[in-house]
């Protein structure tokens, strides 16, 4: 897992250009909670921009004839006063954190612990992994939180293939991001 560093370039994929992220507009039940999500992988951001545009079309947020999505590039100006937490790999602690943020009332101790951080980093549980995590939350692999279920879910996710993500969860964290530019991503 890459550590957050000063001058690091990060990418955000969306159906629109995002120059000034607004935390209250960010979805609440994402992997690491409500926040502005970025990645070091421009390919991952491009892929997510297409998914975001598809969802925005289905929800009537953009026209069905929209031909482009966008990747917004940011540089982080400083990390010295940010409280950051990074999951080194997609392990059981990471899995429990994601489930805690996606579903109220489970693994509440982890969710409470994560409230102390401005930025949380770790592997991305994207649409490709969603089926496995949903099955885990439905106790398909055994009781959620049991050693058997945890190990089965992690083994199916193939954590070494997952990209990274950073969730900027506080106003302080957002203030450290400098918008650089955006690029169009064709939806064709």
Residue pairs with C-beta under 8 A, 6 or more apart in sequence:
1 86
1 87
1 88
1 89
1 121
1 122
1 123
1 164
2 8
2 40
2 121
2 164
3 84
3 86
3 121
4 76
4 79
4 82
4 84
4 86
4 119
4 121
4 166
5 76
5 79
6 76
6 77
6 78
6 79
6 80
7 75
7 76
7 77
8 40
8 75
8 76
9 40
9 73
9 74
9 75
9 180
10 38
10 39
10 40
10 73
10 74
10 75
10 76
10 166
10 177
11 38
11 39
11 40
11 41
11 42
11 44
11 45
11 71
11 72
11 73
11 74
12 18
12 21
12 36
12 37
12 38
12 39
12 45
12 71
12 72
12 74
13 44
13 45
13 46
13 47
13 48
13 49
13 50
13 51
13 52
13 69
13 70
13 71
13 185
14 48
14 49
14 52
14 53
14 69
14 70
14 71
14 72
15 49
15 52
15 53
15 55
15 56
15 57
15 61
15 62
15 66
15 69
15 70
16 56
16 62
16 70
17 70
17 72
17 182
18 36
18 70
18 72
18 179
18 182
19 72
19 179
19 182
20 179
21 36
21 168
21 174
21 177
23 34
23 35
23 36
23 169
23 170
23 171
23 174
26 34
26 35
26 36
26 37
27 34
28 34
29 101
29 102
29 103
30 37
30 101
30 102
30 167
31 37
31 97
31 98
31 101
31 102
31 122
31 124
31 125
31 165
31 167
32 97
32 98
32 101
32 114
32 120
32 122
32 165
32 167
32 169
33 101
33 111
33 114
33 120
33 167
33 169
34 169
35 120
35 167
35 168
35 169
35 173
36 167
36 168
36 173
36 174
36 177
37 165
37 166
37 167
37 168
38 45
38 74
38 165
38 166
38 168
38 177
39 45
39 48
39 124
39 163
39 164
39 165
39 166
40 163
40 164
41 163
41 164
42 71
42 73
43 163
44 124
44 126
44 163
44 165
45 71
46 71
46 185
47 126
48 126
49 69
49 70
49 71
49 185
50 69
50 185
50 187
51 127
52 69
53 62
53 66
53 68
53 69
53 187
54 187
56 62
56 66
57 63
57 64
57 66
66 187
67 186
67 187
67 188
68 184
68 185
68 186
68 187
69 184
69 185
69 187
70 182
70 183
70 184
70 185
71 182
71 183
71 185
72 179
72 181
72 182
73 179
73 180
73 181
73 182
73 183
74 177
74 178
74 179
74 180
75 177
75 178
75 180
76 176
76 177
76 178
77 176
77 177
77 178
78 176
79 119
79 176
81 172
82 118
82 119
82 172
82 173
82 176
83 116
83 117
83 118
83 119
84 117
84 118
84 119
84 120
84 121
85 114
85 117
85 119
85 120
85 121
86 120
86 121
86 122
87 93
87 94
87 97
87 120
87 121
87 122
87 123
89 123
89 159
89 160
90 122
90 123
90 125
90 154
90 157
90 159
90 162
91 154
91 159
92 150
92 151
92 154
93 110
94 122
94 123
95 133
95 136
95 150
95 153
95 154
96 107
96 110
96 145
96 150
97 107
97 110
97 111
97 114
97 120
97 122
98 125
98 133
99 106
99 107
99 133
99 136
99 137
99 144
100 106
100 107
100 108
100 110
100 111
100 114
101 111
101 114
102 133
102 137
103 137
106 137
106 144
106 145
107 145
114 120
117 169
118 168
118 169
118 170
118 172
118 173
119 166
119 167
119 168
119 169
119 170
119 173
120 166
120 167
120 169
121 164
121 165
121 166
121 167
122 164
122 165
123 159
123 162
123 163
123 164
123 165
124 162
124 163
124 164
124 165
125 133
125 157
125 162
126 162
126 163
129 157
129 162
132 153
132 156
132 157
133 153
133 157
135 141
135 153
136 144
136 149
136 152
136 153
137 144
139 149
141 148
141 149
141 152
141 153
142 148
142 149
142 152
143 149
168 174
168 176
168 177
